[in-house]
């Protein structure tokens, strides 16, 4: 039995980062998240992990099959576990209440680790480009101050802070410099890593900043996470090969069957784990015009291995006024490459940047396909606020998430470091 280490997940989202740490023996004391739909996703995943420890996953699978409701699933889980998810924003108005709730969950035990990353829009290059003042007045710029306050209160041995690459250049690096000074003032040293998800076995070219912090009085010998190369000889086609073909607007939320056997990638990563239950393989509907553009984009890639330039479209197909940037706003998730483009939260608004490579299906990728590109296992269910399927909420949660496969590899080393 591994020693159980306690952690708090701030800005938890749908729990991609948390999933990795649970897999490596960490026990969540609290997940703090302001998005209500994501909180239900966290609770549903807590139900899965609890029922797994009780050898009662059949009850969870009954939920995935639609045989029982969400509320019936939650009745199978101790109330204190579900109550460890706090649907609250982090900030001065709410911290006192959050601390009270955490104290109730924690009791007399200590926190070993804090993980999480504040909303990234204020640091992202795209967010700054779209903002009138470059996000200079966005309050999210200073959420790291709140994060530091939690370090000061709970005094974990280590922390993991995740964010976008733009953090390094935001306000010419001043935010990052101030962050490091503040963390040091609170008693923590830190090291920044620029990581690429594909190096951790994720079939996606997702680049993120991971800051690992530790108490100043600890002697921590961090591994070089940037040197990890665990990507194997796989291609994006492994994501699609066993899924039923569906057209735009088609698909079943709960539940459908796989159309083919698993493959080496899906087995190695645990995306498919032997359970023949496929959920959320649902595609959004598209206009006739969009589907025509998708056909052009897929055909161009398949015949020339070239991306579609928006300006090369016929005039009647162009509806965007901006002709000077975002030329690749229509992009195929090419199955013959070793990784896809980065899956981001904008996928909740439209699927133009994530066109399925099969021209016969003529659609953007489904919720399950997006989740797989983020390395979420197929038994991970993304909830809406109400007990009905919410495709938009699921896409948003997936786009904002940390890939669990990458999180798992980080968690393994951090577990070792804390126990040294």
ABEGO torsion letter per residue (X at the ends): XBBBBBBBBBGAEAGAAAAAAAAAGBBBABBBBABAAAAAAAAAAAAAAAAAAAGAAAAAAAAAAGABBAAAAAAABBAAAAAABBBBBBEAAAAAAAAAAAAAAAEABBBABBBEBBBAAAABAAAAAABAAGGAABAAAAAAAAAAAAAAAAGBABBBBBBBAAAAABGGGAAAAAAAAAAAAAGBBBBBBBBBAAAAGBBBBBBBBBBBBBBAABBBBBBBAAABBBAEBBBAAAAAAABBBBBBGBEBAOBBBBABBBBAAAAAAGABAGBBBBBGBBBBBBBAAAAAAAAAAAAAAAAAGBBBBAAABBAAABABABAABGAAABBBBBAABABBBBBBAAAAABAAABBBABAAAGBBBBAAAAAAAAGBBAABBBBBABABBBAAAAAAAAAABBBAAAAAAAAAAAAAAAAX
